[in-house]
């Protein structure tokens, strides 16, 4: 989020600077549209589960509070996706930073040059763009750039950014060759991200297969209900059927969760 802040003066200058707020990557706040979208999805899933396994309005009403778990799951998913995107964006930022340092810029000026480059690569509001604007604004009030990168690493929760910040901090404080340090880290980070993308491309088909396999049991039950409604009729509306369907639903949910964990590989 970008906020205007008046009263940021440097020396005798009367110019005002834009201050950029820190971003919290450990939490995610739904927009109104996202909240309504995921709430509708959760209610739809509850309704589908009730129709397939219970066909009881009371069971549907009892399942609706589980929407909170679905919303939390989606929020955690969006947090992971945001961090992954920030990691990929940080690779571009390091490349730009390395080029600026090779051109003879100081580290502080290289950050400003990098921010200008990122403005051409990403649209307004992109996390990496806002982070470099924030670092640039904090440099104007004499906050050391190495501490700003450490802060970014801690807030982002991204291992690659945290490692870069630690190396950058040590090199800056000990007088290391910043250009070579950033070039090496940028190359290593780029190789790691390339491996991640190759793995994701390989797993894309497997994730689709896992989703199809997860939907097959529900599809079989739906098919039986449509073609032979009396075949499953004994499982609805009686205690034994409710217990049996609850066990089936638990096994189904557990199998889906296990399948997602298998195809969700972290590099």
C-alpha positions as CSV (number, residue, x, y, z in Angstrom):
1,X,0.0,0.0,0.0
2,X,1.3,3.5,-0.8
3,X,0.7,6.4,1.4
4,X,1.6,10.1,1.2
5,X,3.4,11.4,4.2
6,X,4.1,15.2,4.6
7,X,7.0,16.5,6.5
8,X,9.8,14.4,5.2
9,X,12.5,17.1,4.7
10,X,16.2,16.6,4.1
11,X,18.5,19.4,5.1
12,X,17.0,22.7,4.1
13,X,15.0,21.2,1.2
14,X,11.3,21.8,1.3
15,X,10.5,18.9,-1.0
16,X,8.1,16.2,0.2
17,X,8.8,12.5,-0.2
18,X,6.5,9.6,-0.7
19,X,6.7,7.1,2.1
20,X,5.8,3.5,1.4
21,X,4.3,1.3,4.0
22,X,5.8,-2.1,5.0
23,X,4.0,-5.1,3.6
24,X,3.2,-8.1,5.8
25,X,3.6,-11.4,3.9
26,X,2.6,-13.6,6.8
27,X,-1.0,-12.5,6.6
28,X,-3.5,-11.9,3.8
29,X,-6.6,-9.8,3.8
30,X,-9.4,-10.8,1.3
31,X,-10.9,-8.1,-0.8
32,X,-14.7,-8.0,-0.8
33,X,-14.8,-9.7,-4.2
34,X,-12.4,-12.4,-3.1
35,X,-14.3,-13.0,0.1
36,X,-17.6,-13.4,-1.7
37,X,-16.0,-15.7,-4.3
38,X,-14.4,-18.1,-1.8
39,X,-17.5,-18.0,0.5
40,X,-19.7,-19.0,-2.5
41,X,-17.2,-21.8,-3.4
42,X,-17.2,-23.1,0.2
43,X,-21.0,-23.1,0.4
44,X,-21.1,-24.9,-3.0
45,X,-18.7,-27.6,-1.8
46,X,-20.8,-28.1,1.3
47,X,-24.0,-28.3,-0.8
48,X,-22.3,-30.9,-3.1
49,X,-21.0,-33.0,-0.2
50,X,-24.5,-32.9,1.4
51,X,-26.2,-34.0,-1.8
52,X,-23.7,-36.8,-2.5
53,X,-23.3,-38.2,1.0
54,X,-26.3,-37.1,3.2
55,X,-29.2,-35.5,1.3
56,X,-30.2,-33.9,4.5
57,X,-30.8,-30.1,5.1
58,X,-29.7,-30.4,8.7
59,X,-26.4,-31.9,7.6
60,X,-26.0,-29.0,5.2
61,X,-26.6,-26.4,7.9
62,X,-24.1,-28.2,10.2
63,X,-21.5,-28.2,7.4
64,X,-21.8,-24.5,6.5
65,X,-19.6,-23.3,9.5
66,X,-16.8,-25.4,7.9
67,X,-16.6,-22.6,5.3
68,X,-14.3,-20.9,7.8
69,X,-11.8,-23.7,7.3
70,X,-12.0,-23.4,3.6
71,X,-11.5,-19.6,3.7
72,X,-8.4,-20.2,5.9
73,X,-7.1,-22.8,3.5
74,X,-7.5,-20.4,0.6
75,X,-5.8,-17.6,2.6
76,X,-2.8,-19.8,3.3
77,X,-2.7,-20.8,-0.4
78,X,-2.7,-17.1,-1.5
79,X,0.0,-16.4,1.0
80,X,2.2,-19.1,-0.5
81,X,1.5,-17.9,-4.0
82,X,2.3,-14.4,-3.1
83,X,5.6,-15.4,-1.6
84,X,6.4,-17.5,-4.7
85,X,5.7,-14.6,-7.0
86,X,7.8,-12.3,-4.8
87,X,10.6,-14.8,-5.1
88,X,10.5,-14.8,-8.9
89,X,10.2,-11.0,-8.9
90,X,13.2,-10.7,-6.7
91,X,15.3,-12.5,-9.3
92,X,14.6,-9.7,-11.8
93,X,15.4,-7.1,-9.1
94,X,18.8,-8.7,-8.4
95,X,19.6,-8.8,-12.1
96,X,18.8,-5.1,-12.4
97,X,20.8,-4.3,-9.2
98,X,23.8,-6.2,-10.5
99,X,23.8,-4.3,-13.9
100,X,23.6,-1.0,-12.0
101,X,26.5,-1.9,-9.8
102,X,28.6,-2.9,-12.9
103,X,27.8,0.4,-14.4
104,X,29.5,2.1,-11.5
105,X,26.6,3.1,-9.3
106,X,27.0,3.0,-5.5
107,X,24.7,0.4,-3.8
108,X,22.3,3.1,-2.6
109,X,22.1,4.7,-6.1
110,X,21.8,1.2,-7.7
111,X,18.7,0.6,-5.6
112,X,17.1,3.7,-7.0
113,X,18.1,2.7,-10.6
114,X,16.7,-0.8,-9.9
115,X,13.4,0.8,-8.8
116,X,13.1,2.7,-12.1
117,X,13.8,-0.6,-14.0
118,X,11.1,-2.4,-12.0
119,X,8.6,0.3,-12.9
120,X,9.0,-0.7,-16.5
121,X,8.7,-4.4,-15.8
122,X,5.8,-4.5,-13.4
123,X,2.6,-2.8,-13.0
124,X,1.9,-0.4,-10.2
125,X,1.2,-2.2,-6.9
126,X,3.5,-5.2,-7.6
127,X,5.1,-6.3,-4.3
128,X,8.7,-6.1,-5.5
129,X,8.2,-2.7,-6.9
130,X,6.6,-1.4,-3.7
131,X,9.4,-2.9,-1.7
132,X,12.1,-1.2,-3.7
133,X,10.2,2.1,-3.5
134,X,10.0,1.6,0.3
135,X,13.8,0.8,0.5
136,X,14.5,3.9,-1.6
137,X,12.4,6.1,0.6
138,X,14.0,4.8,3.8
139,X,17.4,5.5,2.4
140,X,16.5,9.2,2.3
141,X,16.1,9.2,6.1
142,X,19.5,7.5,6.5
143,X,18.4,3.9,7.2
144,X,21.2,1.6,6.1
145,X,20.3,-0.3,2.9
146,X,21.7,-3.6,4.4
147,X,19.3,-3.4,7.3
148,X,16.4,-2.7,4.9
149,X,17.2,-5.9,3.0
150,X,17.3,-7.8,6.3
151,X,13.9,-6.4,7.2
152,X,12.6,-7.5,3.8
153,X,13.9,-11.0,4.2
154,X,12.3,-11.3,7.7
155,X,8.9,-10.0,6.5
156,X,8.8,-11.9,3.3
157,X,9.5,-15.3,4.8
158,X,11.2,-16.3,1.5
159,X,14.3,-18.3,2.1
160,X,16.2,-17.0,-0.9
161,X,15.6,-13.4,0.0
162,X,16.6,-14.1,3.6
163,X,19.8,-15.7,2.5
164,X,20.6,-12.9,0.1
165,X,20.0,-10.3,2.9
166,X,22.4,-12.1,5.2
167,X,25.1,-12.3,2.6
168,X,24.5,-8.7,1.6
169,X,24.6,-7.5,5.2
170,X,27.9,-9.2,5.9
171,X,29.5,-8.1,2.6
172,X,28.4,-4.5,3.1
173,X,29.6,-4.3,6.7
174,X,33.0,-6.0,5.9
175,X,33.7,-4.0,2.8
176,X,33.3,-6.9,0.3
177,X,33.0,-6.5,-3.5
178,X,29.2,-5.8,-3.7
179,X,29.1,-6.2,-7.5
180,X,30.6,-9.7,-7.4
181,X,28.5,-10.7,-4.4
182,X,25.3,-9.7,-6.0
183,X,26.3,-11.3,-9.4
184,X,27.0,-14.6,-7.7
185,X,23.8,-14.6,-5.6
186,X,21.8,-13.5,-8.6
187,X,23.2,-16.4,-10.7
188,X,22.5,-19.0,-7.9
189,X,19.0,-17.6,-7.3
190,X,18.3,-17.7,-11.0
191,X,19.4,-21.3,-11.3
192,X,17.3,-22.3,-8.4
193,X,14.2,-20.6,-9.8
194,X,14.8,-22.2,-13.1
195,X,14.8,-25.6,-11.4
196,X,11.6,-24.7,-9.6
197,X,9.9,-23.8,-12.8
198,X,11.0,-27.0,-14.5
199,X,9.6,-29.0,-11.6
200,X,6.3,-27.1,-11.7
201,X,6.0,-27.7,-15.4
202,X,6.6,-31.4,-14.9
203,X,4.1,-31.6,-12.1
204,X,1.4,-29.7,-13.9
205,X,0.2,-32.8,-15.7
206,X,0.4,-34.8,-12.5
207,X,-1.7,-32.2,-10.6
208,X,-4.3,-32.4,-13.3
209,X,-4.4,-36.2,-13.0
210,X,-4.6,-36.0,-9.2
211,X,-7.6,-33.6,-9.5
212,X,-9.4,-35.9,-12.0
213,X,-8.7,-38.9,-9.7
214,X,-10.1,-37.0,-6.8
215,X,-13.3,-36.1,-8.6
216,X,-13.9,-39.7,-9.8
217,X,-15.5,-41.1,-6.6
218,X,-17.9,-38.1,-6.4
219,X,-18.6,-38.6,-10.1
220,X,-19.4,-42.3,-9.6
221,X,-21.8,-41.6,-6.7
222,X,-23.5,-38.9,-8.8
223,X,-23.8,-41.3,-11.8
224,X,-25.4,-44.0,-9.6
225,X,-27.8,-41.4,-8.1
226,X,-28.9,-40.4,-11.6
227,X,-29.1,-43.8,-13.2
228,X,-30.0,-46.1,-10.3
229,X,-31.4,-43.9,-7.4
230,X,-32.7,-47.0,-5.5
231,X,-29.3,-48.5,-5.4
232,X,-27.9,-46.0,-2.9
233,X,-31.3,-45.1,-1.4
234,X,-30.6,-47.4,1.7
235,X,-27.7,-45.2,2.6
236,X,-29.7,-42.0,3.1
237,X,-32.1,-41.1,6.0
238,X,-31.0,-43.8,8.5
239,X,-28.3,-43.9,11.2
240,X,-26.4,-46.8,9.6
241,X,-26.3,-45.0,6.2
242,X,-25.2,-41.7,7.8
243,X,-22.3,-43.4,9.7
244,X,-21.2,-45.3,6.5
245,X,-21.3,-42.2,4.4
246,X,-19.5,-40.2,7.0
247,X,-16.7,-42.7,7.0
248,X,-16.6,-42.6,3.2
249,X,-16.5,-38.8,3.2
250,X,-13.6,-38.9,5.8
251,X,-11.6,-41.3,3.6
252,X,-12.4,-39.3,0.5
253,X,-11.2,-36.0,2.2
254,X,-8.1,-37.7,3.6
255,X,-7.2,-39.2,0.1
256,X,-7.6,-35.7,-1.5
257,X,-5.4,-34.1,1.2
258,X,-2.7,-36.8,0.8
259,X,-2.8,-36.4,-3.0
260,X,-2.3,-32.7,-2.8
261,X,0.6,-33.1,-0.4
262,X,2.3,-35.6,-2.8
263,X,2.2,-33.3,-5.8
264,X,3.0,-30.2,-3.8
265,X,6.8,-30.3,-3.9
266,X,8.9,-27.5,-2.3
267,X,12.4,-26.9,-3.7
